[in-house]
């Protein structure tokens, strides 16, 4: 009888049974139920109850750490053969493509609001909808004060474009064996990612503190603020995830775990970061400048 534990005679990697998919799904469910509880109240608990959300978030973060640690261990054991590497690349490409679809839906909604605002004038009178339709006949919607694109938004654009340059430098340095240059370029990229998040947080504070989108005059135009925060906030979340992604790559570089021949972790992080850069350019051009 053949040995069931013999080394497989193929280039594919059959992963060991893992608890992390189930743990991740359960933690994400707890986190989103906790978010509803925090915002609206649930199960007899009042709105503002935060503990369940943070329990779920802690579970998601731990699952991410444990799962990706297993992937790194698999790589270091030699399980990531050239065939497996192709699969990892296809997987990353498809993941980024799915993220593109998210942003397409958000931009679609924004363009419908901004381009076809005059069509609200022909909406029939149904209940209180006429007040909302009247607020959307003009651009910007009634009561909404738009941001100056040439201040904080332009600063964040420069920050992200510069971070894409330093990341490319880091990647090229690693490919030619310059580990010192790779570490420096990657460190600067991570710091620029943190800076971008800080500037965006300050911009959000200014919007909310000055009541630019949610004033009494904009009572019928709240959809603008919702789509603005949804789109830019979702992008900001991607910047945060990308910064963590790059920070982990930096720690692995310092641990000597990447080489010019084998560094897909950094390569995938670079693809993700450049995707985030491109999305921000569309955000800046359309949401801040063209329709601002």
Buried (B, 14 or more C-beta within 10 A) or exposed (E): EEEEEEEEEEEEBEEEEEEBEEBBEBBBEBBEBBBBBBEEEBEEEEEEBEEBBEEBBEBBEBBBEBBBEBBBEBBEEEBBEEEBBEEBBEEBEEBBEEBEEBBEEBBEBBEEBBEEBEEBEEBEEEEEEBEBBBBBBEBBBBBBEBBEBEEBBBBBBEBBEBBBBBBBBBBEBBBEEBBEBBBBBBBBBBBBBBBBBEBBEEBBEEBEEEBBBBBEEBEBBBBBBEBBBBBBEBBBEBBBBBBBBBBBBBEBBEEEBBEEEEBBBBBBBBBBBBBBBBBBEEBBBBBBBEBB
